[in-house]
Amino acid sequence: MPFKVAIIPYLDQLSPEGAAIGAINTIYHRISPSGKKILCGTNTDCIGIREALLQNASPSTISSIKGSAGMVIGGGGTCRAAVYALKKFLGCEIVYMVNRDKYECDAVIAECSSNGFGDRLLYIESIAQARSLPAPTVIVSAIPDFTPISEDEKRARGIITEFLGKEGGKGAILEMCYHPSPDTQIAALATQAGWQVVGGVEAMVYQGLEQDKAWLGVEVEELPVKEVRSVVLEKLASDRAKHARL
C-alpha cells in the first residue's frame, strides 16, 4: 500500500478511479496529444470488486443494490477501493464501516470524503447501533481470517453477526481473503445466515483482466476471460485441498 501511494507524484496522468482512491496498483504508457510517451496510473482493485459482484451475485441481489445499504469490513487500503466500488459503481446509498479500530475507519472516511465519495459512510460502533439500522444488501469483507481475541475484535465480530442475521438482507458478501483458504470464519457465518458468498479470487481475476486491458490496449471482452478464471479457480481448489490436509 505505501508504494501504491508513493508512486503518484512520479506519474503524468491518473485515471478517475486512481485519483479518487488515492492509490495506484497499475502503471502503463500512453502517448499524449503532443506525441510524448507518458506514464499513467490507475486502480483496478475497485473494478475487480465491482465485477466480482456483478458477475457472481444473484440477479435479485444486483437489482436491489442501487439505493440500498452496503457494508465494508476492515480499515486497510482495500477498503477505499471497496467503498468506491459500492458508492460510485453500484450505487449504494449508505455504506456501513465495521472494524476493530475506529481510527482506521475515520481515516478511510476522511480520505473518501476529501476525494468526493465519502458521503453517508457510517462507522458502526456497537451491536445496538447495528440492530437499529436496515440490513445491507451487499458486503465486502477485507480483513484476514482470524479468531477474535481482544474486546474490540469481539465487538466487531458481533456487529458483523448482527448484520448477517437481519431479515431483509441475505444478499451477497465478497470475501476478499482467499489465502491460504477461502473458507474463512466470516464466510462460514455468512453461509449459515443465508448469504451468498463470493470468493475474493473472483476480484483478483477481474482486476487482473483490467490490468491487461490497460497494458495491452484491448477490451476485456477480447481477453480469454473464461480460460483465465478456470485456471485460477483450479489452482485455488488445489491449494484448498492441500490446506485441508495440513
N, C-alpha and C positions, 0 to 999 in steps of 0.2 A: 504493500500500500504506500509506503513513503516514496518509492520511486515513481509510482503512478501519479503522485502529486509533484514531485521534484522535477520531472521531465517537462512540465508545462511551459516554463519560460524559454525553453530551447526549441519550441515548435513554432512554426509560422502561422498555423491555422488550426482551429479546433472545430469539431462537429458540434451541433447544438447540444447533443447528449453529453459529450465530453466537457463542454464549457459549463453546463448546468450542474453536472455531478461533481465536477472539480477533480476528477481522477481519470487518467488515461491508461488503457491497457493495450492499445493497438496504435502503431505508428506506420504511416505509409506515405509514399511520394505522390505528388500531383504536379502538373505543370500549370503555372499561373498564367493569367491573360498576357503577361509580358514575355512569356516563354521561359521563365525561370523555374527550375525544379525546386519545389518547396516541401517541407516536412509537415504533415498533417497528423492530428491525433484524434482518436475517438474512444468512446467507452462502449464495448459490445456486451458488457455484463447485463445492462438493462434490456437489451434486445434478447439475450438468452433467457432471461426471466420471463419476459413477455411471451416469447414463442413457446417456451416450455409449458406455460399455462394454456395458451390459445390452441396449441396442437394436441393437448392431452386432457384438459378438463372437459367435463360433460357439456353438451350444448345448453342444458338448463342453467348450469353454473355460469357459463360465458355470457349468456343473455341477461344474467342477473347482476353482473359485476358493476356496470356503469351506474353511478349514483348511490351505490351501496357502501358499506364499510369494508375496509381491508385491514390487514394486520401484518406487522413486521416484527419478528422475534430476533433480538440482538441489537448491537450498537456499533458494530465494526464497519469497515469500508463497504462491504457488500450491501449493507442496509441502505446506503444512499442510492445505489442503483435500484434496489428493490422499491424504495419509496417513489423514485422517478417512474419506474415501470407501472406501479399501481396508480399513481396520480395522473401522469401525462399520457400514458398509452392506454390504460384500461379504464380510466375514468372513475376511480373510487372517490367518493365524496369526502370521506374521512379515513384516516389511517391510524390505527392504534399502534403504539410502540410499547413493546414489552421487553424488559431487560433487567438483569440483576443490578446494574449500575445506572442510576438515573442520570448521572452527569454525562455518560457516554451518549445517551439519547438526547439530552439537552444540546449537546454539540451537533448531533445529526440534524435536529430540528432547526437549530440556528443556521447551519450551513445551507440546508434546503430552503429556508426562508429567504436568506440573502441571495439565493440563485433563482428565486421565483416560483418554487413549487413546494413551499413549506406551510401553506395554509391548511388548517384543520389536521395537523399532526398532533396526536394526543398521547402523552406518556401515561400509562396506566399504573397507578401506584398501589392498588390494593385489590383483593378479591371482591370486596364490597363494591368498589367502583366498577369492576368488570361486570358484576351482577346487574348493575343498573343500566348497562348500555346494550344496544342492539347487537345481535350476533354478526360477526364478519362473514362475508361471502367467500373471501379468498385470503390465504395466509402465506407468507414467505418466512420460513424458519432459516436463519443464517447464523446458527451457533454450533459449536462442536457437540458431539454426543457425550453426555456425562450424567452422573447421578448427582442431584442437588445435595450439597452438604451445608453450606452457610445459610443463615436465615434469609438473606436476600435472594439466594438461589432457590430456596424452597418457596418463597413468596412468588417469585416469577413463575415457577412451575405451577403453582396453584392457580395463578391468573390464567395461564395457558389452558389448564384443565377446565377451568370455569367457562372460558370462551368456546372450547371444543364441545362442551356438553350442552350448550344453549340450543333451545328449539329455534328453528328458523335459519340456522346456519347450515352445517353439513355440506359445505361446498368443496373446494379443492385447496390442499395445502402443498406447497412446493418445499420439500425438504432438501435444502442445499447441501447438507452433509451427506456424502456418499462414500467416504473413505474412512476407515477400512471396510465399512459395510453400510449400506443404505437402510438397514433395519435398526433405526435409532429408537430411543425411548419415546421421543416426540412422535415419530411416525407410528409407533405402536399405540400410543394414546389416541392419535387421530383416527386410526383404523377402528379401534374399539368404539369410538364415539360416532362412527358412521361417515367419516370424511373420506374423500378420495385423495390418496397420497400420490403426488407426482415426484419422481426421483430427481435429485439435483443434477444427475448426469445428463438429463434432458436439457437443462440450461447450459451445461458445458458444451454439449453438441451444437446447440443453436448459436451460442456466442462464437464458437469456433468457425462455423459456417459464415457468420457475419464478418469475421476477420478475413476469411478467404475472399469474400466479396470485395473488401477494401484492397487487399493485396493484388488480386488477380484482375480486378476491374470487370467482374461478371456479376450477374444476379444470382441470388441463392437458388432460384429455380433451375439454373443451368448446372448446378453442382450435384454430385451423386448423394443427395440427402439420405435416401433410404439405406444405401450401402454403408455410408459413414455411421449412421445411427445403429445399424445392425452390428457392425464390428465393435463399436464401443460398448453396446449392451452385452454382447457375448463376452467381452473381456471383463466387464463388471460382474457378470454371473460367475465366471471362473474365479475371480478374486473373492466373491462372496462365499463360494464353496470352500475355498482354502481357509478363509477366516473362520468358517463354521467348524472346521476340523481342528482348529487350534485349541 
